[in-house]
Amino acid sequence: MVAIDEAIGRAAELGTPVLFNPGTEDYTNIQTLAALGVLGHVAGKCAVFGVPLIVTTCKPVMVPICEDVIRSSYDKAGRPELMHTSEVRFISTQSDLTALGAAAIMKDRRVASVFLFGSYDYTSLLNSEGGQLAGCMQIAGTGEIYQIPFFIASCDYVVMVEELFACSSYLSREPVMMGSVAGQDYGKLFLLGIIAVGIVVSTLYGIGNPINGFERLFVF
């Protein structure tokens, strides 16, 4: 949350846009849905500070979805008239061409901050290197473990794996999403408890243990 405010505040001070990319997959991917939750929060902050928002995507179906998310956020912020300052751009169905196109936008529009959230393929580095060359502050988040090292090397802040879903739930405040994350956390605690109990029982009553009461009682 603080990093997002810092990134948007930087754009407001410089008077330049923010760029958001929701990954290389469409809305059927769970990481893309999480990215849309982050997009809603970013759009709301951009509306408050009057910062232009640019969204790039390689999926045509994501254009109206992103536009609807942005419009809803601008309405909630009480700044629907600023909707025209946002741009959702479909560049190409090829993720590498979309990354190169986004890099050109970053340079031409002097983008201040870049948000890369969602599912990414090998183009993760193409996207983030474009921001590096343009001098952008970058925040990334993905569940693809093979792409995380590239984001760590080239971005200012990185949200990793399950943190992406927790971040989206926290920012969007959607009850269903927050309940899902909470349920997963309780499930992990339950499994950790079972593992801890198993370790204790195995240690105290394992085969060959001198204090193994089970062997003394049942082994003849």
MIROMAR-806819 format. One record per residue (C-alpha): residue number from 0; chain; x, y, z. Coordinates in nm, 3 decimals, padded with zeros to 5 digits. Example, Ala and Ser with C-alpha at 12.3 -4.5 7.8 and 13.67 -1.06 7.14 Angstrom:
BEGIN
{r 0, "A", {01.230, -00.450, 00.780}} {r 1, "A", {01.367, -00.106, 00.714}} 
//
This chain:
BEGIN
{r 0, "A", {00.000, 00.000, 00.000}} {r 1, "A", {00.275, 00.248, 00.095}} {r 2, "A", {00.478, 00.158, -00.215}} {r 3, "A", {00.174, 00.210, -00.439}} {r 4, "A", {00.106, 00.550, -00.284}} {r 5, "A", {00.473, 00.638, -00.334}} {r 6, "A", {00.464, 00.539, -00.700}} {r 7, "A", {00.146, 00.732, -00.776}} {r 8, "A", {00.267, 01.028, -00.571}} {r 9, "A", {00.583, 01.032, -00.781}} {r 10, "A", {00.374, 01.049, -01.098}} {r 11, "A", {00.166, 01.332, -00.953}} {r 12, "A", {00.478, 01.532, -00.866}} {r 13, "A", {00.630, 01.482, -01.210}} {r 14, "A", {00.299, 01.540, -01.389}} {r 15, "A", {00.339, 01.224, -01.596}} {r 16, "A", {00.130, 00.906, -01.636}} {r 17, "A", {00.128, 00.571, -01.459}} {r 18, "A", {00.135, 00.250, -01.663}} {r 19, "A", {-00.031, -00.075, -01.557}} {r 20, "A", {00.005, -00.415, -01.723}} {r 21, "A", {-00.222, -00.702, -01.608}} {r 22, "A", {-00.001, -00.982, -01.739}} {r 23, "A", {-00.010, -01.204, -02.044}} {r 24, "A", {-00.327, -01.403, -01.970}} {r 25, "A", {-00.697, -01.315, -01.986}} {r 26, "A", {-00.964, -01.302, -01.717}} {r 27, "A", {-00.985, -01.682, -01.690}} {r 28, "A", {-00.648, -01.684, -01.511}} {r 29, "A", {-00.664, -01.639, -01.132}} {r 30, "A", {-00.354, -01.419, -01.135}} {r 31, "A", {-00.520, -01.184, -01.386}} {r 32, "A", {-00.823, -01.155, -01.158}} {r 33, "A", {-00.590, -01.065, -00.872}} {r 34, "A", {-00.422, -00.808, -01.096}} {r 35, "A", {-00.760, -00.649, -01.170}} {r 36, "A", {-00.811, -00.602, -00.797}} {r 37, "A", {-00.481, -00.413, -00.779}} {r 38, "A", {-00.576, -00.216, -01.092}} {r 39, "A", {-00.896, -00.099, -00.923}} {r 40, "A", {-00.699, 00.039, -00.629}} {r 41, "A", {-00.437, 00.203, -00.852}} {r 42, "A", {-00.709, 00.361, -01.067}} {r 43, "A", {-00.881, 00.499, -00.757}} {r 44, "A", {-00.556, 00.658, -00.638}} {r 45, "A", {-00.489, 00.800, -00.985}} {r 46, "A", {-00.836, 00.955, -00.984}} {r 47, "A", {-00.776, 01.120, -00.646}} {r 48, "A", {-00.442, 01.269, -00.752}} {r 49, "A", {-00.544, 01.344, -01.110}} {r 50, "A", {-00.275, 01.118, -01.257}} {r 51, "A", {-00.330, 00.981, -01.610}} {r 52, "A", {-00.343, 00.600, -01.620}} {r 53, "A", {-00.231, 00.388, -01.915}} {r 54, "A", {-00.307, 00.016, -01.934}} {r 55, "A", {-00.141, -00.210, -02.191}} {r 56, "A", {-00.252, -00.564, -02.271}} {r 57, "A", {-00.196, -00.841, -02.525}} {r 58, "A", {-00.550, -00.977, -02.482}} {r 59, "A", {-00.830, -00.794, -02.671}} {r 60, "A", {-01.092, -00.926, -02.428}} {r 61, "A", {-00.916, -00.747, -02.143}} {r 62, "A", {-00.975, -00.401, -02.291}} {r 63, "A", {-01.345, -00.363, -02.194}} {r 64, "A", {-01.282, -00.539, -01.862}} {r 65, "A", {-01.002, -00.301, -01.765}} {r 66, "A", {-01.206, -00.003, -01.883}} {r 67, "A", {-01.496, -00.112, -01.662}} {r 68, "A", {-01.266, -00.157, -01.359}} {r 69, "A", {-01.115, 00.189, -01.412}} {r 70, "A", {-01.454, 00.354, -01.467}} {r 71, "A", {-01.588, 00.199, -01.147}} {r 72, "A", {-01.286, 00.322, -00.949}} {r 73, "A", {-01.315, 00.674, -01.089}} {r 74, "A", {-01.684, 00.681, -01.000}} {r 75, "A", {-01.611, 00.568, -00.643}} {r 76, "A", {-01.347, 00.839, -00.613}} {r 77, "A", {-01.600, 01.101, -00.728}} {r 78, "A", {-01.393, 01.190, -01.036}} {r 79, "A", {-01.581, 01.031, -01.330}} {r 80, "A", {-01.490, 01.325, -01.552}} {r 81, "A", {-01.125, 01.212, -01.545}} {r 82, "A", {-01.206, 00.883, -01.715}} {r 83, "A", {-01.095, 01.032, -02.047}} {r 84, "A", {-00.741, 01.066, -01.914}} {r 85, "A", {-00.710, 00.688, -01.883}} {r 86, "A", {-00.610, 00.480, -02.181}} {r 87, "A", {-00.648, 00.105, -02.220}} {r 88, "A", {-00.438, -00.006, -02.514}} {r 89, "A", {-00.439, -00.340, -02.690}} {r 90, "A", {-00.100, -00.357, -02.862}} {r 91, "A", {-00.057, -00.709, -03.002}} {r 92, "A", {-00.157, -01.068, -02.939}} {r 93, "A", {00.216, -01.143, -02.910}} {r 94, "A", {00.335, -01.079, -02.555}} {r 95, "A", {00.686, -00.982, -02.666}} {r 96, "A", {00.554, -00.719, -02.909}} {r 97, "A", {00.324, -00.587, -02.636}} {r 98, "A", {00.623, -00.554, -02.402}} {r 99, "A", {00.819, -00.364, -02.666}} {r 100, "A", {00.520, -00.142, -02.739}} {r 101, "A", {00.479, -00.069, -02.367}} {r 102, "A", {00.849, 00.021, -02.347}} {r 103, "A", {00.801, 00.272, -02.630}} {r 104, "A", {00.503, 00.424, -02.445}} {r 105, "A", {00.708, 00.455, -02.127}} {r 106, "A", {00.973, 00.650, -02.312}} {r 107, "A", {00.746, 00.866, -02.528}} {r 108, "A", {00.501, 00.956, -02.250}} {r 109, "A", {00.773, 00.982, -01.984}} {r 110, "A", {00.587, 00.741, -01.757}} {r 111, "A", {00.679, 00.790, -01.392}} {r 112, "A", {00.572, 00.457, -01.243}} {r 113, "A", {00.495, 00.111, -01.376}} {r 114, "A", {00.282, -00.165, -01.223}} {r 115, "A", {00.334, -00.520, -01.354}} {r 116, "A", {00.081, -00.757, -01.193}} {r 117, "A", {-00.048, -01.091, -01.313}} {r 118, "A", {00.079, -01.398, -01.493}} {r 119, "A", {00.394, -01.350, -01.700}} {r 120, "A", {00.600, -01.558, -01.939}} {r 121, "A", {00.954, -01.495, -02.066}} {r 122, "A", {00.853, -01.136, -02.146}} {r 123, "A", {00.868, -01.041, -01.777}} {r 124, "A", {01.220, -00.908, -01.826}} {r 125, "A", {01.124, -00.727, -02.148}} {r 126, "A", {00.853, -00.541, -01.957}} {r 127, "A", {01.063, -00.452, -01.657}} {r 128, "A", {01.374, -00.360, -01.858}} {r 129, "A", {01.164, -00.114, -02.055}} {r 130, "A", {01.075, 00.057, -01.730}} {r 131, "A", {01.438, 00.055, -01.622}} {r 132, "A", {01.550, 00.224, -01.943}} {r 133, "A", {01.275, 00.486, -01.906}} {r 134, "A", {01.374, 00.557, -01.545}} {r 135, "A", {01.040, 00.443, -01.401}} {r 136, "A", {00.968, 00.333, -01.048}} {r 137, "A", {00.840, -00.024, -01.082}} {r 138, "A", {00.622, -00.248, -00.867}} {r 139, "A", {00.563, -00.605, -00.983}} {r 140, "A", {00.366, -00.903, -00.860}} {r 141, "A", {00.330, -01.253, -01.002}} {r 142, "A", {00.270, -01.612, -00.900}} {r 143, "A", {00.508, -01.746, -01.165}} {r 144, "A", {00.808, -01.856, -00.959}} {r 145, "A", {01.039, -01.868, -01.264}} {r 146, "A", {00.976, -01.500, -01.343}} {r 147, "A", {01.021, -01.364, -00.990}} {r 148, "A", {01.405, -01.344, -01.012}} {r 149, "A", {01.379, -01.120, -01.318}} {r 150, "A", {01.139, -00.886, -01.139}} {r 151, "A", {01.358, -00.878, -00.828}} {r 152, "A", {01.656, -00.777, -01.041}} {r 153, "A", {01.477, -00.498, -01.226}} {r 154, "A", {01.193, -00.367, -01.006}} {r 155, "A", {01.182, -00.155, -00.691}} {r 156, "A", {00.922, -00.368, -00.513}} {r 157, "A", {00.807, -00.724, -00.584}} {r 158, "A", {00.501, -00.912, -00.458}} {r 159, "A", {00.575, -01.284, -00.474}} {r 160, "A", {00.348, -01.585, -00.537}} {r 161, "A", {00.068, -01.601, -00.278}} {r 162, "A", {00.135, -01.244, -00.170}} {r 163, "A", {-00.022, -01.139, -00.501}} {r 164, "A", {-00.361, -01.276, -00.397}} {r 165, "A", {-00.332, -01.141, -00.044}} {r 166, "A", {-00.235, -00.799, -00.182}} {r 167, "A", {-00.528, -00.793, -00.423}} {r 168, "A", {-00.773, -00.897, -00.150}} {r 169, "A", {-00.640, -00.636, 00.091}} {r 170, "A", {-00.655, -00.354, -00.164}} {r 171, "A", {-00.993, -00.442, -00.317}} {r 172, "A", {-01.159, -00.530, 00.017}} {r 173, "A", {-01.378, -00.785, -00.160}} {r 174, "A", {-01.536, -01.005, 00.113}} {r 175, "A", {-01.519, -01.324, -00.094}} {r 176, "A", {-01.151, -01.275, -00.180}} {r 177, "A", {-01.057, -01.182, 00.176}} {r 178, "A", {-01.249, -01.485, 00.308}} {r 179, "A", {-01.067, -01.711, 00.063}} {r 180, "A", {-00.726, -01.582, 00.172}} {r 181, "A", {-00.820, -01.614, 00.540}} {r 182, "A", {-00.942, -01.970, 00.481}} {r 183, "A", {-00.614, -02.062, 00.314}} {r 184, "A", {-00.418, -01.918, 00.606}} {r 185, "A", {-00.621, -02.113, 00.862}} {r 186, "A", {-00.576, -02.425, 00.653}} {r 187, "A", {-00.198, -02.376, 00.652}} {r 188, "A", {-00.197, -02.330, 01.030}} {r 189, "A", {-00.397, -02.650, 01.069}} {r 190, "A", {-00.155, -02.846, 00.850}} {r 191, "A", {00.144, -02.701, 01.034}} {r 192, "A", {-00.016, -02.813, 01.361}} {r 193, "A", {-00.057, -03.166, 01.228}} {r 194, "A", {00.306, -03.168, 01.112}} {r 195, "A", {00.426, -03.045, 01.453}} {r 196, "A", {00.224, -03.312, 01.634}} {r 197, "A", {00.358, -03.575, 01.393}} {r 198, "A", {00.716, -03.470, 01.459}} {r 199, "A", {00.667, -03.488, 01.837}} {r 200, "A", {00.497, -03.828, 01.824}} {r 201, "A", {00.756, -03.967, 01.584}} {r 202, "A", {01.038, -03.842, 01.807}} {r 203, "A", {00.895, -03.983, 02.130}} {r 204, "A", {00.756, -04.308, 01.997}} {r 205, "A", {00.974, -04.384, 01.695}} {r 206, "A", {01.115, -04.733, 01.642}} {r 207, "A", {01.440, -04.784, 01.832}} {r 208, "A", {01.381, -04.492, 02.068}} {r 209, "A", {01.486, -04.588, 02.427}} {r 210, "A", {01.175, -04.421, 02.569}} {r 211, "A", {00.946, -04.579, 02.319}} {r 212, "A", {00.658, -04.692, 02.537}} {r 213, "A", {00.471, -04.836, 02.242}} {r 214, "A", {00.745, -05.094, 02.174}} {r 215, "A", {00.765, -05.195, 02.539}} {r 216, "A", {00.392, -05.254, 02.558}} {r 217, "A", {00.317, -05.422, 02.228}} {r 218, "A", {00.642, -05.579, 02.100}} {r 219, "A", {00.689, -05.928, 02.241}} 
//
